Amino acid sequence: MSSSNTTKKTPSAAGADGLSKKGLGENSVGLLGAVAIGLSCIAPAYTLTGALGPTVREVGVQLPAIFIVGFLPMLLVALGYRELNNAMPDSGTSFTWATKAFGPWIGWMGGWGLIAATVIVLSNLAGVAVDFFYLMISQLTGDAALADLTRNIPLNIATCLVFMALAAWVSYRGMQTTKIVQYVLVGFQLLVLLWFIVAAFVHVGNGTAFDATAFSLDWFNPFAVSDFTTFATGISLSIFIFWGWDVTLTMNEETKGSKTTPGKAATLTVVTILVVYLLVAVGAISYAGVGENALGLGNAETQDNVFAVLAGPVLGPFAILMSIAVLSSSAASLQSTFVSPARTLLAMGHYSALPASFARVSPRFKSPGYATVAAGIAGWVFYAVMRVVSENVLSDTITALGMMVCFYYGLTALACVWYFRHEAFRSVRGFILKFLAPLLGGIVLAVTFVTTSIESMDPEFGSGSNIGGIGLVFLIGVAVLGIGLVLMIAMYFRNPGFFRGETLRRGTPALEVEE
């Protein structure tokens, strides 16, 4: 292994802030490429088909309002992320920044939160890809029975493994290959979603909609939600649909203009996604309503896969395009989602928070090869276990993902506040971007995390899946964080250097100089 790939750092290798390069391919992605990868990681077509139903289940016609409310903490957190990236462009992002702000123990768990969230979503992405793969085959052949092959659990898990392996292979080949693939897949799914929106409104205008619902500005009123618990659960679900924009930050060491481009890409990504989501939400409610029967968005039997039900009635003979769009969306996101956990694992290995093997960089593709493969294996194993344990694996993992995202996004936002505490009040800009925005975003996410965690203990929470009378969503969250805690303690005994601040020191550069 070359010197650029090792985890040992010398004073000449580390900057004034204690950070150092990891051997990734520099200047591989520009602003447009970063936005495309950010959009693909969020995967609007895949995300909406899995999140529209569960969110409507909680908040009904206030779906657009909850989307906006979920967007606000994301925007506030994104502003804090941008400031942290400007000061410390490092592929470890949440792990690195939380370590610099709060120390190695909290930093390690921040990195684990990101890894856990991405492993959960990798499994969910693969599951949606499998569902739509067999649906597409059914539509192409005209044999409706083929769509039911996804219910064959061994076949489903085996197909998921194939999708996971292909996505890991593309990601292993580095950012250049990733960027080219995403241009095509992201463009296609956005065009199909636009077609769906227009077609839904045409049906409403022609009087051919399933349950035409008159548009109301009240849909955008978050205060119309019945109670705070429902409101918090809705936010947790809506946060899931915006998750993924931070991938633009994790590839900062490979981006042209590493200090400014990732932050701009993150902001453009979340704003673009909000516009798409609001249009789809209004179109879907106007066409199908929020009833619990047939095509209604509140139908429990179709909540895991809304577009699979609505595509035919809305798009007619072109329904297969939606199947292809969701399949390509989940496949694209499955591939781009590998970027974040692989680079976080790389950084943790680089700074000796994980075994040195995670710090290996492919000499040919300049990508975190070992970490990419490890993330793929973890995602597939998690999916296989969840598919056997839960009958509603997609819905449950979506809610569990929302909890994990609240955890590590909130922690990173608060890390921004603490890291910049000595300089945030020197200017109006600093006060807003380095203190107020991330503080508000962090508090909202922390409250949402705690509230959802408590409520998810109810065996009726989410899909109703439970083990021993305790909600499965809560058990997933506790198990994931518990595994992280055990691994962290194990790493302390194996390699205590990181936890002593020998490889990545806590504090701002100014404080480090004073010390």
PyMOL commands that set and color helices and strands:
alter all, ss='L'
color gray80, all
select helices_A, chain A and resi 3-5+31-42+44-87+94-102+104-141+144-151+153-172+175-206+217-220+222-224+228-242+247-250+252-254+261-288+306-336+339-350+356-359+369-389+393-419+424-426+428-455+472-494+498-500+509-514
alter helices_A, ss='H'
color red, helices_A
select strands_A, chain A and resi 466-467+470-471
alter strands_A, ss='S'
color yellow, strands_A
deselect
rebuild
show_as cartoon
